Amino acid sequence: MGQHLIPGNPPVAVTLRRSARARRLSLRVSGLDGEVTLTLPRGVSETEALGFARSREDWLRRALAAHPGRVAVGPGVTLPIEGTMRRIVPGPGRQVRLDGDEVVHVPGPEGTMPARLRAWLKARARDRLAAASDIYAARLGLGYSRLTLRDTRSRWGSCSARGGLSYSWRLILAPSDVLDYVAAHEVAHLAEMNHSPAFWAVVARLRPEYETPRAWLRREGAGLHRYRFD
């Protein structure tokens, strides 16, 4: 249904979404990236819905103020790469390059830097996740059919009934042991397509002390969605 603005300083962008299952109007601020969604049930007009949102403006602005907010990727911005915070700076040549522990050089015009960096991060994520998945699958003596990358909000990885592994490329932003844990978790589903005690025993065999990276992902994972490469 599109996006509307609630006037003010600053204006608040609200995405309207109609749902046949909704029984009432609901206003939600995403814990992942701060996106504001207004859900409309059947029979409710946009005018009525926006009036509802304006009536909740004080609550909405408090919720947004408490949210860490989105980070638009660009020159001078810092973001985590494999768990290390790095500052984005313009770089020479044609390749993205890491410099020590603090800087990532991104070549090209400023307007293309977010897309270039995202492509480089996705390629790096694919390499790291494929390597980890191969190691863990070999330990189980099992194979997977394919590996795909997505930018999912609801899960960090999945394993299909046909043995296809899917991961969020944003795992490359997390510490390496977190990425390794998710790979072990999904590969374990090749042996146990459930979350039974037998499944967790496989995870523990593949990745001892997995509880620590798992806890990090639950505690810090949502923050990886703050970084916007639009």
N, C-alpha and C positions, 0 to 999 in steps of 0.2 A: 504493500500500500504506500510505500515511500517514506520519506523522512520529512519531518516538520521541525520548526524552530519555536521554542518558547522564548519570547523576547526577554532581554535583561542584560546584565553586565557580569559575565559574558552570556550570550544566548546559549540555550541548551538544545542540542539536537536530539530529537525523539523519533525512533523508528516505530511506525504503526504496523501491527500485524493482526490480521483477523483470524480467529480460530473457531471452528465449528464446535469444539469441545469446551470452550471457555464458558463459564456461567456468569462471570462478572468482569468488569474492567479491572485490569491489573497493571501496575507500573513497576518495572524491575530495572535495577542497575546491575549489570554483569560484574561479578567478582573477578572476572578474567581481564577485561579490558575497559570497563567503565561504560560500555554501550548501554544506552537507555532504550528500553523496549516497552511500548504500550500495547497491550493485547486487548482486542475488541471481541466480544461475543457477537453472535448474530443479532441483527436488529438495532445495533448501536451505531449512530452516525459518527463520522470523523469529528464533526463540530462538538458533539457531546463528549467524545473521548478526549479531545484536546482541552475542553473545559475542565474535565476531571483532572488532567495532568497539571493544568495551571492551579487548580485548587490544592494540589500536593506539592507546589513549587518549593516551599520552605524545606520540606522533608527531602525533596529531590536534590536541592543544592547542598544540604548538609551531607547527604550520602555521597555526592560527587566530591565534596571537599575532603571527605575521609578516605576516598579511594586514591591509590598512588597515581592513577592516571596513565594515559597512553604516552609513549615516547616515540616521537617521529624520528626515524633513523636518518642521519645526515652528518655533515662535517661537524666535528667538535662534540658529538654525542658519544657517550660511553655505553657499551652493552657487553654482556658476558659472552665469551666464546670458550667453550669447554670449561666453564666455571670461572674464567679469569676476566675481570673487567678490562676492556680495551677501548681506547679513544679512537674514533674514526677520523682519519686525516687524508687529504688528497695525496695520491701517490703517482709516481711516474710509470711508464710502460703500459702493459695491457692486462696484467695479472694482479689480483688481490694478494697482498703479502702481509704476513705478521712480522712485527719488529719487536724483538725482546718480549717482555711480559706486559707491555702497557699500550701498544699502538697497533692498529690495523690500517694499512695503506690501501686505499681504494682509488684506482685510476679513473679517468674520464670526467666529463662535465658533471657539475654538482647535481644536476637534475637526474642523472642516471645512476648515481652512487647507490641509492637504496636497492634498486633492482640488481645491480652488479653484485652487491654484497649478499643479497638474498640468494642469488644463483650460486655464488661461491659457498655459502653456508650449506645449502641443500646438497651440493656435490660432496662436500666434506662429511655431511651427515650420512649420506649414502655409503661412502667409503667406510666410515667407522662402524656403522650398523651392519653392513654386509660382512665385514671382517669378524665382528663379535658374533653374529648369527652363525657364520660358518664354523667358528670354533665350538660354540655350544652345541650345534647340530651334530658335529662330528663326534663330540663326547657321548651323545646319545645314540649314535649310529643311525641317525635319521636324516632325511633331507627335506627341504622345503621347496615349494614349486616356484615361488617368485617373491620379490621384495619390492614394495611400493612405499612412497613417501607421501604424506598428506599434511595438512595444517589443521588437524582436528582439535576441537576444544574439549570434547567429552572424554577422550581417552588418549593415552600416549602410545599405545600399540594394540594390535589385534592379530589373531591367527585364525584363518578361515578353516572350515572343515576339509578343504582341499589342500591345506598346507601352505597357503599364501600368507606371508608376513607383511604387515603394514605398520608403519611407524610415523610419528610426528617428527618432521625435520627439525622442529625447535629443540629436540633433545640435544642438538649440537651446542646449544647455549648453556646447557647444564654441565656440572662436573662430569668427568669421564666415567666415574664409577656409577653414576646415575644412568647414563646411557647404557653401560654394560648390564646393569640390573634389568632394565626394560627389555633388552635383547634376550637375556636369560629367561625372563618371565614369559615372553612370547614363544620362544623356542620350546620351553617346557610344555606348552600346550600341544606341541606335536605328539607328545607322549600321553598327556592327560588333558583332554578338552573340557576342563572344569576348574573349580577352585577348591577341590577337596584336599584333605590332608596329604593324600598321595601326590597331588600336584605340587604342593608347597615343599614336599620332601625332594621332588625333582629340582625345584628352584634352588633349594639349599645345597644340593649336590653340585649344581652347576655354578652357583654364585654364593659361597659361604658368607655369612654375615650380611645377607641381603637386606636385613631390616634397616640398616643405617641409610643406604641410598633410597630405600622405599619411603622412609620417614621424611627425608629431604624433599622428595617429590611431592608428598602430601602437603608439606609445610610451605615450600617455595615455588612449586611448579606453576601455579597460576600466574606468578609474576613474569614468567617467560612469554606470556601472551601480551604483555604491555608494549612490546617493541613492534612498531608498525613500519612496514616497508612499502607502503602505498606510494 
